[in-house]
């Protein structure tokens, strides 16, 4: 470079200018790429927001609104079937249970309830659970079909055992705090036993105040377990009703009517179990209505997922789990009371009523199919 005192300064200056220009270009490129990244990120976020708004819009659109209304009404109708026993069981049934005639009539209802529970488990819940499990499983080649089928059956059986053990654990947990305390502090209500303890003379006992604690202690845990099982059962019914209405209104109406026909005899048995647990007639009806909330939640879950596969996977384990709970109630809470009967004629009546409960469930299953 002319006029520069250092030899070779012209070449170094050119290199310095070149590196400076290159650095400035890289900085501008980095700023541009950062701007591009920001623009891409904002565009992706906008697309996600648009997709989410579109999904909620599709969920609450006019087409889905009919499905929402029909599904919720169908699930509510299934839940309202819990008040049907009020039309069958007499008004005085709740107040005369402590008499001999009332206890006999309650055992007759429990015999029918036991047959209905067994028929419900083995003729409705477990076959339906197997159908959902089979339809939800992926299609495999014929070589591995038998092994997959056996594995699915074992999983279904494990869910039944899990439901049975869960209800056993729940009753064990709450038995010590309620029933044992109530039985240890409650006076004998049998006049003959009271007379035997007092040397053959009846002793006047002060009337206990009907406080809230006395009412709670008089309720057996089996009643609350039955309500829990009914809530889960109604949840699966809500899933089935909503999934059917997602297909078409005709299939939804047929499914709702089929579930109603199946639930009517089942609700009579559940009502008898609640009476046995210590609830009065109106309290049992109110609690039966409260289990309808499970059906509404099931319908909402099915419509929000909008995926038949997701509904099938949920029902595939909930149905056998509920079956285990119903088996526990039938075999542990109801059957022992019937085994205490020593009159042969009354025992025969109870067996016939048990078979009648099973036959009713068979007829309803055949009619529904």
C-alpha positions in Angstrom: 0.0 0.0 0.0 1.6 3.3 -0.9 2.4 5.6 1.9 2.4 2.9 4.5 5.6 2.8 6.7 5.4 -1.0 7.3 6.3 -3.4 4.5 3.6 -5.9 3.8 1.0 -3.8 5.5 -1.1 -3.7 2.4 -1.6 -7.4 2.4 -2.4 -7.5 6.2 -4.8 -4.6 5.8 -6.7 -6.4 3.1 -6.9 -9.6 5.3 -8.1 -7.5 8.2 -10.8 -5.9 6.1 -11.9 -9.3 4.7 -12.1 -10.9 8.2 -14.1 -7.9 9.5 -16.5 -8.1 6.6 -16.9 -11.9 7.2 -17.6 -11.4 10.9 -20.2 -8.8 10.2 -21.9 -11.1 7.6 -21.9 -14.0 10.1 -23.5 -11.8 12.8 -26.1 -10.6 10.4 -26.8 -14.3 9.4 -27.0 -15.3 13.1 -29.5 -12.6 13.7 -31.5 -13.6 10.7 -31.5 -17.3 11.7 -32.6 -16.3 15.2 -35.4 -14.3 13.7 -36.3 -17.2 11.6 -36.3 -19.5 14.6 -38.6 -17.1 16.5 -40.9 -16.9 13.5 -41.0 -20.7 13.1 -41.7 -21.1 16.8 -44.5 -18.6 16.8 -45.9 -20.2 13.7 -45.9 -23.6 15.3 -47.5 -22.3 18.5 -50.2 -20.6 16.3 -50.8 -23.9 14.6 -51.1 -25.8 17.9 -53.5 -23.1 19.2 -55.5 -23.4 16.0 -55.6 -27.2 16.2 -56.7 -27.0 19.9 -59.4 -24.4 19.1 -60.5 -26.5 16.1 -60.7 -29.7 18.3 -62.8 -27.9 21.0 -64.9 -26.3 18.2 -65.5 -29.7 16.7 -66.3 -31.1 20.1 -68.9 -28.4 20.8 -70.2 -28.0 17.3 -73.8 -28.4 16.2 -73.2 -32.0 15.1 -71.6 -33.0 18.4 -74.3 -31.1 20.4 -76.9 -33.7 19.5 -74.5 -36.4 20.5 -73.9 -34.6 23.8 -77.6 -34.2 24.6 -78.6 -37.8 23.6 -75.7 -39.4 25.4 -76.3 -37.4 28.7 -80.0 -38.1 28.5 -79.5 -41.8 27.9 -77.0 -42.1 30.7 -79.4 -40.2 33.0 -82.2 -42.5 32.1 -80.0 -45.5 33.0 -79.1 -43.9 36.3 -82.8 -43.0 37.1 -83.7 -46.7 36.9 -82.4 -46.8 40.5 -85.8 -45.5 41.7 -87.7 -48.3 40.0 -87.6 -50.5 43.2 -89.7 -47.9 45.0 -92.6 -49.0 42.8 -92.1 -52.6 43.7 -91.0 -52.7 47.4 -93.9 -51.7 49.7 -93.8 -48.5 51.7 -93.8 -50.3 55.0 -90.8 -52.5 54.0 -88.2 -50.1 55.4 -89.9 -49.8 58.8 -90.7 -53.5 59.4 -87.3 -55.0 58.6 -86.6 -55.7 62.3 -89.7 -57.8 62.7 -89.7 -61.5 61.8 -92.0 -61.1 58.8 -90.0 -58.2 57.5 -86.7 -60.1 57.9 -88.2 -63.0 56.0 -89.3 -60.8 53.1 -85.9 -59.1 53.1 -84.2 -62.6 52.8 -86.5 -63.4 49.8 -85.4 -60.1 48.1 -81.8 -60.9 48.9 -82.2 -64.4 47.3 -83.4 -62.7 44.1 -80.6 -60.2 44.4 -78.0 -62.9 44.7 -79.3 -64.6 41.6 -79.4 -61.3 39.8 -75.8 -60.5 40.8 -74.5 -63.8 39.7 -76.4 -63.6 36.4 -75.2 -60.1 35.8 -71.5 -61.1 36.4 -71.4 -64.3 34.4 -74.0 -63.5 31.6 -73.4 -59.8 31.0 -70.3 -58.2 32.5 -67.7 -60.9 31.8 -68.9 -61.8 28.3 -69.0 -58.1 27.4 -65.6 -57.5 28.9 -64.2 -60.4 26.8 -65.8 -58.9 23.7 -64.2 -55.5 24.4 -60.8 -57.1 25.1 -60.9 -59.1 21.9 -61.9 -56.2 19.8 -59.3 -53.9 21.4 -56.4 -56.3 20.8 -54.4 -56.0 17.6 -54.9 -58.6 14.9 -52.1 -61.3 15.1 -51.2 -64.1 12.7 -52.8 -67.4 13.3 -49.6 -68.9 14.8 -49.8 -66.6 17.8 -53.6 -66.3 18.1 -54.1 -69.0 20.7 -51.3 -67.6 23.0 -52.7 -64.1 22.7 -56.2 -65.3 23.5 -55.0 -67.2 26.6 -53.1 -64.2 27.8 -56.1 -61.9 27.4 -58.3 -64.4 29.3 -55.7 -64.5 32.1 -55.6 -60.7 32.2 -59.4 -60.6 32.5 -59.3 -63.1 35.3 -56.6 -61.0 37.1 -58.8 -57.9 36.9 -61.7 -60.0 38.5 -59.4 -61.0 41.3 -58.2 -57.4 41.7 -61.7 -56.2 42.0 -62.5 -58.9 44.6 -59.4 -58.1 46.7 -60.0 -54.4 46.4 -63.5 -54.7 47.9 -62.1 -57.1 50.6 -59.4 -54.5 51.5 -62.0 -51.7 51.6 -64.3 -53.6 54.0 -61.3 -54.6 56.2 -60.2 -51.0 56.4 -63.6 -49.6 57.4 -64.9 -52.5 59.4 -62.8 -51.7 62.5 -63.9 -48.1 62.7 -67.6 -48.5 62.2 -69.1 -52.0 62.6 -67.0 -53.2 65.5 -67.6 -50.0 67.4 -71.3 -50.2 66.7 -71.7 -53.9 67.7 -69.7 -53.4 70.9 -71.7 -50.4 72.1 -75.2 -51.2 70.8 -77.6 -52.9 73.2 -79.3 -56.2 72.3 -82.4 -55.6 70.2 -83.7 -59.1 70.6 -86.3 -59.2 73.5 -85.6 -62.9 74.1 -81.9 -62.3 74.4 -82.5 -59.4 76.7 -84.8 -61.4 78.9 -82.2 -64.2 79.1 -79.5 -61.8 80.2 -81.8 -60.3 82.9 -82.9 -63.6 84.4 -86.1 -64.0 82.4 -87.5 -60.5 83.1 -87.7 -57.7 80.6 -85.8 -54.6 81.6 -86.8 -51.2 80.5 -83.9 -49.5 78.6 -83.6 -45.8 78.0 -84.3 -44.8 74.5 -81.1 -43.8 72.7 -81.1 -40.5 71.0 -81.0 -41.0 67.2 -77.9 -39.0 66.6 -75.8 -38.9 63.5 -73.2 -41.2 64.9 -75.7 -43.9 65.8 -77.1 -43.7 62.2 -73.6 -44.0 60.7 -72.6 -46.9 63.0 -75.8 -48.8 62.1 -74.9 -48.8 58.4 -72.8 -51.8 57.2 -69.8 -51.3 55.0 -71.4 -53.7 52.4 -73.9 -50.9 51.5 -71.2 -48.4 50.6 -69.3 -51.1 48.7 -72.4 -51.8 46.7 -72.7 -48.1 45.9 -69.1 -48.0 44.7 -69.6 -51.0 42.5 -72.8 -49.4 41.1 -71.0 -46.2 40.4 -68.3 -48.0 38.4 -70.9 -50.0 36.6 -72.8 -46.9 35.6 -69.6 -45.3 34.4 -69.2 -48.2 31.9 -72.8 -47.9 30.9 -72.2 -44.2 30.2 -69.2 -45.2 28.1 -71.4 -47.7 26.1 -74.3 -45.2 25.6 -72.1 -42.3 24.4 -70.0 -44.6 22.2 -73.2 -45.9 20.6 -74.5 -42.4 20.0 -71.2 -41.4 18.3 -72.0 -44.1 15.7 -75.6 -43.2 15.1 -78.8 -42.3 17.0 -80.5 -45.6 16.2 -77.6 -47.6 17.7 -77.5 -45.3 20.7 -81.3 -45.7 21.3 -81.1 -49.5 21.0 -78.1 -49.6 23.4 -79.9 -47.4 25.9 -83.0 -49.6 25.9 -80.9 -52.7 26.2 -79.1 -51.4 29.2 -82.4 -50.2 30.8 -83.9 -53.7 30.4 -80.8 -55.2 32.0 -80.6 -52.7 34.8 -84.2 -53.0 36.1 -83.9 -56.4 37.8 -80.4 -55.5 38.8 -81.5 -52.4 40.6 -84.1 -54.3 42.6 -81.4 -56.5 43.9 -79.2 -53.5 44.7 -82.0 -51.9 46.6 -82.5 -55.0 48.7 -78.7 -55.0 49.5 -78.9 -51.4 50.7 -81.9 -52.2 52.9 -79.9 -55.1 54.4 -77.0 -52.8 55.0 -79.2 -50.6 57.2 -80.4 -47.8 54.9 -84.1 -46.9 55.0 -86.2 -46.9 51.9 -85.8 -43.3 50.9 -82.1 -43.1 51.8 -81.5 -46.1 49.6 -83.3 -44.5 46.7 -81.4 -41.2 47.0 -78.1 -43.1 47.1 -79.1 -45.1 44.1 -79.7 -41.9 42.2 -76.3 -40.5 43.3 -74.7 -43.4 41.4 -76.1 -41.9 38.2 -73.2 -39.4 38.3 -70.9 -42.2 37.3 -72.9 -42.7 34.1 -72.8 -39.0 33.2 -69.0 -38.9 33.8 -68.6 -42.0 31.5 -70.6 -40.4 28.8 -68.5 -37.2 29.0 -65.3 -39.2 28.9 -66.4 -41.2 25.8 -67.4 -38.0 23.9 -64.2 -36.1 24.8 -61.9 -38.9 23.8 -63.9 -39.5 20.5 -61.9 -42.7 20.1 -63.7 -46.0 20.1 -60.4 -47.8 20.8 -59.8 -45.7 23.9 -63.3 -46.5 25.2 -62.8 -50.2 24.5 -59.5 -50.3 26.4 -61.1 -48.5 29.4 -64.1 -50.8 29.5 -62.0 -53.9 29.0 -60.5 -53.6 32.5 -63.4 -51.8 34.3 -66.0 -54.5 33.5 -64.0 -57.4 35.0 -62.9 -55.2 38.0 -66.6 -54.4 38.6 -67.4 -58.1 38.3 -65.0 -58.9 41.1 -66.7 -56.3 43.3 -70.1 -57.7 42.6 -68.9 -61.3 43.3 -67.5 -60.1 46.6 -70.8 -58.5 47.6 -72.8 -61.6 46.5 -70.7 -64.3 48.0 -69.4 -62.6 51.1 -72.1 -60.2 52.2 -75.4 -61.7 50.9 -74.9 -65.5 50.7 -73.9 -65.9 54.4 -77.2 -64.4 55.5 -79.1 -66.9 53.4 -77.1 -69.8 54.8 -78.3 -69.1 58.3 -81.8 -70.2 57.4 -82.6 -73.5 59.0 -86.2 -73.9 57.9 -86.2 -76.4 54.9 -89.3 -74.8 53.3 -87.9 -71.3 53.5 -84.5 -72.5 52.3 -86.2 -74.0 49.2 -88.0 -70.7 48.6 -84.7 -68.9 48.7 -83.1 -71.3 46.3 -86.0 -70.9 43.9 -85.8 -67.1 44.1 -82.1 -67.3 43.5 -82.7 -69.4 40.4 -85.5 -67.0 39.4 -83.0 -64.1 39.5 -80.6 -66.0 37.3 -83.4 -66.9 34.8 -84.5 -63.3 34.6 -81.0 -62.2 33.7 -80.8 -65.0 31.1 -84.1 -63.9 29.5 -83.0 -60.3 29.4 -79.7 -61.3 27.9 -81.4 -63.3 25.2 -83.9 -60.5 24.5 -81.1 -57.9 24.3 -79.1 -60.0 21.9 
